Amino acid sequence: MRFIDEAEILVQAGNGGNGCRSFLREKYRPKGGPDGGDGGKGGDVILLSDSKRNTLLELHLQKHYRAERGIHGRGKNQHGRKGKDRVIRVPVGTLIRDAERHEVLHDLKVPGERFVAANGGRGGRGNARFVTPDCRLPDSCEEGARGESRRLHCELKLLADVGLVGFPNAGKSTLLARLSSAKPKIADYPFTTLVPQLGLVRVDEDRSFVLADIPGILPGAAEGVGLGLRFLRHIERTSVLLFLIDLGDPSWEDPLSTYLKLREELGCFSEGLLKKRLVVAFNKIDLPLALERKSMVLDRSEFRDQEVFFISAVGGKGLGPLTRCLFGHVRESRRQPEASPSDAVRGGMA
């Protein structure tokens, strides 16, 4: 399945049914009076967050969604049925924007959350509704109102607790595969990860967190170099960022320069990313060259106040303390109360 994280769609709510103009004519009631029923309300277009979906591919392939119109009223005071709603299932974490006004309409962050993107038109009133003491035989009825039409821009931002950040070939996919049951592609060349990957990391039987791996970041990613610009938004929702730095890279010169370059790219994309809790892990500590460089890291004053770990993603060395540290920060962020969204949010235009 292709990973699609952006899509633009047109949603059209159903028109309301027309009211009926009718007068009762029966054998024993030749002057029964007006009996036109009301038209039914048009169906709404609803976006529903579904935890079983992880891509916007369906919205990428189908661009137009239309709800059913309301049924027209009929004689003998028969009211038309409401039109069926059109429910569009999207992944949890989908951000909904108005494509024309570029404003955020809603953020579907909870499984099963509903957002009414377009409201159906009101049904028209039949002539029976217009009876008054001064007008006993009204000859008019109403047409149903038109349903709302709106162009939406849907953007998927993955929901994860920890974001894994690093340059290509730092060992991010290997670390994700080691800590979780995820099976990302692993190879000895850059950009083996082309789409974000999620993995559930279990600290013990009852405690776990979600780790997100994004494609490797290159200098200039915030300006569109490499794949970083497109996928950096997938770590915006995380509470902790894990910087993974390859300590055994022969071309590597200074641990601080690598760390600062990663911070610079994140800061250029969003200042909010630098406000998150940062943890640094130096990978491939089982290599002789990495062992020689360990003292260089410890000697730098910039890392003394930073949480630093020396690990081997392949051999598993140092992963236990790192995992417990990450979960501690995740647990702290989870304690912060969050406003629970309503069961259904109305988002139609006034």
N, C-alpha and C positions, 0 to 999 in steps of 0.2 A: 504494500500500500504506500502511495506517495505521501510524503509529509508536506502538507500545505498549511501555512500558518496565517495567510491573509486571503480574504475574498470579499468581493463587493457584490451585493445582491439588491434586487428591487422587490419590495414586498407590497402587495396590494390587498387591503382588507375588502371584505365583501360589501356590496351596496345593500342598503336596507330595502326590504320589499315594499311595494306600493300599497297604499290603502285602497279599499274597494268602495266603489259607488254602487249601491244596490238598494232596492226597495222590495219589501216582502210582498209577494203576491201569492196567496194560497186560496183554496176553495172557500174556506170559511173565514178567511182573514184577507179580504180584498184590499184593505187599506192598512196593512200591517206596519207600514212606516219604514224608515231607513234602517237597514241591517248590514251595512258594509263593515267588514272586519278590518283590523289593522294588519299592516305588513310586518314581517319578522325582521329582527335586527340582523345586520350582516355579520358574518363571522370575523373574528379577530385573527391576526397573524401573531403567533407566540413563539418566542425562542426559549427552548428548554435545555438546561445544562445536563449533559449525560456523561456519567463517569466511564462509560464503556467506549466512548469515542475519544480519539487523540489526534484528529486531523480535520481540517476544514475542506477536505477533498470534495465532499458532496456539494458544498456551496460553491466550490470552484467550477464544478461541472454544470450545475443547474443554477442559473442566475435569477430566475423569476419565480416568485411564489405568490399564489393567489388563494384567498379564502373564499368560501362559498357565499353567494349572495343570499339575503333573506327571501323567504317565500312570500308571494303577494297574498293579501287578504282576500277573502271571498264573502259571498252573501251568507245570510243567516248567522251573522256575527262570528264567522270563522276566521280566526287570526292566523296569519302565516307563521310557519316554523322559523326559528332562528337558524341562520346559516352556520354550517360546520366551521369550527376554527381550523386554521392551518398551523400545525405544530412543527417547528423546525428544530431538530436535535443538533446541538453543537457541543464541543468538548468543554469540560469545566475549565475555567480560566479564560474564556472568550470575552474580549472587550468589544462593546458595541458602540460605534460612532455614527453620527449622521454624516453621510458622505458629502453633503452639500454645505452644511454649516460647520463641519469639522468639530462638533462638540461631542463629548462623551455622554451617551445616553444611559448606559448601564454596564456593570461589570459582573459577569456570571461566575462567581467564585465558589459557590456552594452547589454540590450535586442536587439535582431536582429543582433548582431555582427556575422560576418562570418570569419572563419579561414580555409584556405586551408591546410589540413594536409598532403595530398599526391597529387602530380601533375600527371595528365595523360600523357602517352607517346605521343611523336610527331608522326604524321602520316607520312608514307613513301611516297616518290615521285614516280610518275609514269614515264614511259620512255619518255613521251612527254616533261618532264622537262629537259631532257638531250640533246635536239636537239641543235647543234651548227653548224656554217658554215662548220666546218671540219668533223662533224659527223652528217649526215642527218638522219641516221636510227639507233639510239641508241637501243641496245638490252638489256639494263639493267634497273632495277627499284630497289627501296629500300623497305626493310621490316620496319614495324612500330616499334618505340622504345618501350621498356617495361615501364609500369607505375611504379611509386614509390611504395614501400612497407615499412610500418613503424609500429612498435609496440608502442602504446601510453599508458601512465598512466594518467588517468583522476581523478582529485581530486576536490571534491566540497567543497568550502568555502562559507558559507552563507553570503549574503549581508545584513548587518544591521547597524544601527547607534549607538545603545547602546547595550553593552553586559552585561548580568546579571550573576554575579559570587557569589558563596557562597557554604557553606558546605551543605550536605544533611539535609533536614527538616528545612531549614532556612526560607522557605515560598516563594521561587522564583516563583513556579507555581501559587500560590495564587495571588502574586503581578502581574504577567503577565495577569492572567484572570481578575483581577480587573481593570487594566489600559487599556486593549484592549479587542477585541472581540474574542481573541483566547480561545480555550477550552482545555487546557492541563489537563492531569490526576492529580487529587489532592487527596492525602491520608495521613494518619498519620504514614507512615513508610518511611524509606529512599529509594532513587532512584525510586520514582514514575515517574520521567522524565528519559526516557532511550534514547531519541533522541532529538536533538535540536528543539526548538519551536520558531516560529516567531509570533509577534503580532504588529499590527499597533496602536500606541498610538496617540490619537488626543488631542492636547493641546487646540485648539478651532476649529472653522469651517474651517479655511484656513491653519492651521499649524499642522503638525504631524511628527512623526518619527517612525522608526522600532526598536522594542526591541527584542533581542534574548536571550532565556533562554537555558542554556546547563545543562546537568546532573551535580549533586552535585560533588564538588571536595573534595577528601580526601587527607590527608597528604601523599605525595609520588606519587601524580597523574602524575607528570612529568616523573616518572620511570615506569608508567603503572599500578599503584594501582587504583582500581575502574574503572570508565568510563572516567575520566578526560583527559587522554592522547589522546584518540581517538577524542574527540570533542573540545578540546581547540583551534584547528585551526579555528573553526567556529566563534571565536570572534577576529581573527587577523585583519579583515577588519573594525571593528568598530572604531569609533572615540572617544567614551566615554565608560568607564567601571564603572558599578555600583556594588559595594561590598554590599551584603546584609548579615547582621549579626543578628543572633537570640539573642535578648537581654533577652528573657525569658527562655532560656535553663537552667535547674537546674544544669547540669554538666559544665556550662560555668564558667570560673574562671576570666579571664582577657580580657578586650576588645582589648587591644593592641596585645596580643598573637594571637588571632583569625585573626586580621587584618594582622599581619606580616606573619602568615602561608599562607594566601591567596596570599600575594605578593610574598612570596618565591616560591610557586608552579608555579605562572605565570612566574616569572623570570627564573626558571629552564627550562621552556618550550621555552620561547622566551623573550629576553631582550626588544624587541620592544613593548611587551604588557605593560611593566611598564612605557613606555614613553607616554602612552595615558593619557588623562584627567581622573582622578579617583574621584569618588563620593562615599561616605560611607552612607549607610542607616541602622539604627538599628531598627529591626522589633519587632513586638509584644509589643509595648509600652503601650498597653491597659491592660497588665497583671501587677498585683501588684509587682511581683519580678522585672519586667523590669523597673518599675517606680523607685524602690529603687536603681537600678544600673545606672540610667541616670546620677546621679551626679558623679559616677566613671568615666564615659566617658568624661564629661565636665572638670573634674579635670586633665585629662592627657594632658600634653603639646604637645604630638605628634599629637593630633587631633585639636589643636587650629588653625593651618594653613590649615586644611583640611576641605572641605565642608562636613558637617555632618548633617544628618536628622534623626529625630525620627518619625517612622511611624507605622501604623497598617495596614497590607495588607488586613486583614479580615474586619476591621471596616472602613477603608478608611481614617483614621486620618493622616494628614501630607502629603497626596499624591499630593495635588495641588502644593505646593512649590517645592516638589521634581521633579515633571513633568516639571515645568517651568524652573528649573535649568538645567535639562538634555537637554531640547530643546535649551536653550541658548548656551550650548556648541556645540550641533549638528549644529545649525545655523552658529556658528563661523567657524566650520570645513568645512561647505559647501561653504563658501565664498572663500576658497582657490581654485584657478583655477587648473583644471585638464586637461591634454592633452586628446583631444577627439580622439578615435581610428578611423582608416580609415574604410571605409565601408566593405572592404574585405582585409584580410591580407594573403599574400602568405607565406606558411610555408614549402614548399617542400625542399628537400635536393638538394644541388647544384650538 
